[in-house]
Amino acid sequence: MSEESSERARASARPPHPAKTQLRVGRLVKAHGLKGALKVELYTDDPDGRFHTGAVFTLQVPDSSPWFGKTVTVREFKWMNSHPVVFLEGIEDREGAESLVRAILWIDQDADAESAEEDAWFDHQLVGLSVIRDGAVVGRVARVDHMPAQDLLIVDTGDDNEVLVPFVKAIVPEVDIRGGRVVVTPPAGLFEELPADEPTAPAPLSDAAPATDED
């Protein structure tokens, strides 16, 4: 066997590099104080582990933001008056902190790793799951949209229509990855159009003769 063939054989025997996906762990909601601190809305059950010194996050920001396409590194994470607060490298004052308000923080994870956190899933785990309502399949998860206020499950109902389902416990009470399904309890009108209100009939005229001022 030639040296080139041997190298190809060794390369094919190597395990492929694990694919990466990203997990959303927080949102920067407000500048705190004058030294660059930011209050964090947490999307993780392990904030102290996720926000350790040196942790690097990818930023989700509008493409018009000067932070678009950049990452940030945690300098310090602490709890202040029961609120989680993060200090980031290179952010030394309030003005710098305010430039990051509303940014969503993502961290790389192996795509084949299961999240150890309760009620936390990777997007690729949710896409393709059957959506069950009242025991019947009403569609499949086409994608997950991460909005500043909340996540949305985009459900393909199979009739060239997509339904945007708020990914909150009250509306999506059960996610069964192994069973390949999510259970939804949507409010009326989310998956179907509500009937139009019945027109209000005019009040019937009275048969009684109108009163007169005659004595």
C-alpha positions as CSV (number, residue, x, y, z in Angstrom):
1,M,0.0,0.0,0.0
2,S,1.4,3.4,-0.9
3,E,2.0,6.1,1.6
4,E,-0.8,8.2,0.2
5,S,-3.3,5.3,0.4
6,S,-2.2,4.6,4.0
7,E,-2.8,8.2,5.0
8,R,-6.3,8.1,3.4
9,A,-7.1,4.9,5.3
10,R,-5.9,6.4,8.6
11,A,-8.0,9.5,7.9
12,S,-11.1,7.5,7.2
13,A,-10.6,5.6,10.5
14,R,-10.5,8.8,12.5
15,P,-13.7,9.7,14.3
16,P,-15.3,12.8,12.8
17,H,-15.2,16.0,14.7
18,P,-18.4,16.3,16.6
19,A,-20.8,18.8,15.1
20,K,-21.5,21.9,17.2
21,T,-24.8,23.5,18.1
22,Q,-25.6,26.4,20.4
23,L,-27.5,26.7,23.6
24,R,-29.1,29.9,24.7
25,V,-28.2,30.7,28.3
26,G,-29.2,34.3,29.0
27,R,-30.2,37.8,27.8
28,L,-28.5,41.1,28.9
29,V,-31.5,43.2,30.1
30,K,-30.1,46.3,31.8
31,A,-26.9,48.1,32.6
32,H,-26.2,48.0,36.4
33,G,-24.1,50.7,38.0
34,L,-21.3,52.7,36.5
35,K,-18.6,50.0,36.1
36,G,-19.9,48.1,33.1
37,A,-22.1,45.5,34.9
38,L,-25.2,44.0,33.2
39,K,-28.2,42.3,34.8
40,V,-28.9,39.0,33.2
41,E,-32.2,37.2,32.4
42,L,-31.2,33.6,32.9
43,Y,-32.2,30.7,30.6
44,T,-30.1,28.1,32.4
45,D,-30.5,26.1,35.6
46,D,-26.7,26.3,36.2
47,P,-25.8,30.0,36.0
48,D,-22.7,29.8,38.2
49,G,-21.4,27.0,35.9
50,R,-22.3,28.6,32.7
51,F,-21.1,32.1,33.6
52,H,-17.7,31.1,35.0
53,T,-14.7,33.4,34.5
54,G,-13.4,33.0,31.0
55,A,-16.7,31.7,29.5
56,V,-17.1,32.9,26.0
57,F,-20.6,33.6,24.5
58,T,-21.7,34.3,21.0
59,L,-24.0,37.3,20.8
60,Q,-27.4,37.5,19.1
61,V,-27.8,41.1,18.2
62,P,-29.3,43.0,15.2
63,D,-26.9,43.2,12.2
64,S,-26.8,46.9,12.6
65,S,-25.2,46.6,16.1
66,P,-21.5,47.2,16.5
67,W,-21.4,43.8,18.3
68,F,-22.8,41.8,15.4
69,G,-20.7,38.8,14.7
70,K,-18.6,39.2,17.9
71,T,-18.3,37.2,21.1
72,V,-17.9,38.3,24.8
73,T,-15.9,36.8,27.6
74,V,-17.0,36.7,31.2
75,R,-14.8,38.6,33.6
76,E,-16.9,38.1,36.7
77,F,-20.4,36.8,37.6
78,K,-22.1,37.6,40.9
79,W,-25.5,37.9,42.6
80,M,-26.4,41.4,43.8
81,N,-29.6,41.9,45.7
82,S,-30.7,38.4,44.4
83,H,-30.2,39.5,40.8
84,P,-27.6,37.8,38.5
85,V,-25.0,40.4,37.3
86,V,-22.2,39.8,34.8
87,F,-19.1,41.8,34.1
88,L,-17.6,41.3,30.6
89,E,-14.0,41.8,29.4
90,G,-13.6,45.1,27.7
91,I,-16.8,46.6,29.1
92,E,-15.6,49.1,31.8
93,D,-18.4,51.7,32.0
94,R,-22.2,52.1,31.8
95,E,-22.1,53.4,28.2
96,G,-20.3,50.2,27.1
97,A,-22.8,48.1,29.0
98,E,-25.8,49.9,27.5
99,S,-24.5,49.0,24.0
100,L,-25.1,45.4,24.9
101,V,-28.6,45.6,26.4
102,R,-31.1,43.1,24.8
103,A,-28.2,40.9,23.5
104,I,-28.9,37.2,23.8
105,L,-26.0,35.0,24.9
106,W,-25.3,31.6,23.3
107,I,-22.7,28.9,24.1
108,D,-21.3,26.2,21.9
109,Q,-22.2,22.6,22.7
110,D,-21.6,19.2,21.1
111,A,-24.7,18.5,18.9
112,D,-24.9,14.9,20.2
113,A,-24.7,15.9,23.9
114,E,-27.9,15.9,25.9
115,S,-28.6,18.9,28.0
116,A,-28.3,18.1,31.7
117,E,-30.6,21.0,32.6
118,E,-34.3,20.5,33.2
119,D,-36.6,22.1,30.6
120,A,-33.6,22.9,28.3
121,W,-33.3,21.5,24.8
122,F,-31.2,22.2,21.7
123,D,-33.0,23.4,18.6
124,H,-32.0,20.3,16.7
125,Q,-33.7,18.2,19.3
126,L,-37.0,20.0,18.8
127,V,-37.1,20.3,15.1
128,G,-39.2,17.5,13.5
129,L,-41.1,16.5,16.7
130,S,-44.8,15.8,16.3
131,V,-47.1,18.4,17.9
132,I,-49.9,16.8,19.8
133,R,-53.1,18.6,20.8
134,D,-55.9,16.8,22.6
135,G,-54.3,13.4,21.6
136,A,-54.1,14.2,17.9
137,V,-51.2,15.3,15.7
138,V,-51.7,18.8,14.5
139,G,-48.3,19.4,12.9
140,R,-44.5,19.2,13.3
141,V,-41.9,21.6,14.7
142,A,-40.3,23.2,11.7
143,R,-37.9,25.4,13.6
144,V,-37.4,27.4,16.7
145,D,-37.3,31.2,16.6
146,H,-35.5,32.9,19.5
147,M,-37.1,36.3,20.1
148,P,-36.1,38.9,22.7
149,A,-39.2,38.3,24.8
150,Q,-39.6,34.5,24.4
151,D,-38.9,31.5,22.2
152,L,-41.4,30.5,19.5
153,L,-42.0,27.0,18.2
154,I,-42.8,27.3,14.5
155,V,-45.3,24.5,13.7
156,D,-45.8,23.3,10.2
157,T,-49.5,22.1,10.0
158,G,-49.1,20.5,6.6
159,D,-51.4,22.9,4.7
160,D,-48.9,25.5,3.7
161,N,-49.5,27.2,7.0
162,E,-47.2,27.8,10.0
163,V,-48.4,28.4,13.5
164,L,-46.2,30.4,16.0
165,V,-46.5,28.8,19.4
166,P,-45.1,30.6,22.4
167,F,-42.6,28.1,24.0
168,V,-43.8,28.6,27.5
169,K,-44.9,26.0,30.1
170,A,-48.5,27.1,30.0
171,I,-48.9,26.4,26.3
172,V,-46.2,23.6,25.8
173,P,-46.5,21.6,29.1
174,E,-44.7,18.5,27.8
175,V,-41.6,17.9,25.7
176,D,-40.8,14.2,25.1
177,I,-37.6,14.0,23.0
178,R,-37.4,10.2,23.2
179,G,-41.1,9.9,22.3
180,G,-40.7,12.3,19.4
181,R,-43.4,14.7,20.5
182,V,-44.4,17.9,22.2
183,V,-47.8,18.4,23.7
184,V,-49.5,21.8,23.3
185,T,-52.5,23.3,25.1
186,P,-53.0,26.4,23.0
187,P,-55.6,29.1,23.6
188,A,-58.6,29.1,21.3
189,G,-57.8,30.7,18.0
190,L,-54.1,29.8,17.8
191,F,-54.5,26.8,15.5
192,E,-57.9,27.7,14.0
193,E,-60.0,30.7,13.2
194,L,-62.6,31.6,15.6
195,P,-66.2,31.9,14.2
196,A,-67.3,35.4,13.5
197,D,-69.6,37.0,16.1
198,E,-73.2,36.6,15.3
199,P,-74.8,39.9,14.1
200,T,-76.8,41.4,16.8
201,A,-80.5,41.4,15.8
202,P,-82.4,44.7,16.3
203,A,-84.6,44.9,19.3
204,P,-88.2,44.1,18.3
205,L,-90.6,47.0,18.1
206,S,-93.3,47.1,20.9
207,D,-96.9,46.5,19.9
208,A,-98.0,48.9,22.5
209,A,-99.4,52.2,21.3
210,P,-97.1,55.1,22.1
211,A,-98.1,57.1,25.1
212,T,-99.7,60.5,24.5
213,D,-100.1,63.7,26.4
214,E,-103.9,63.7,26.0
215,D,-106.0,63.6,29.1
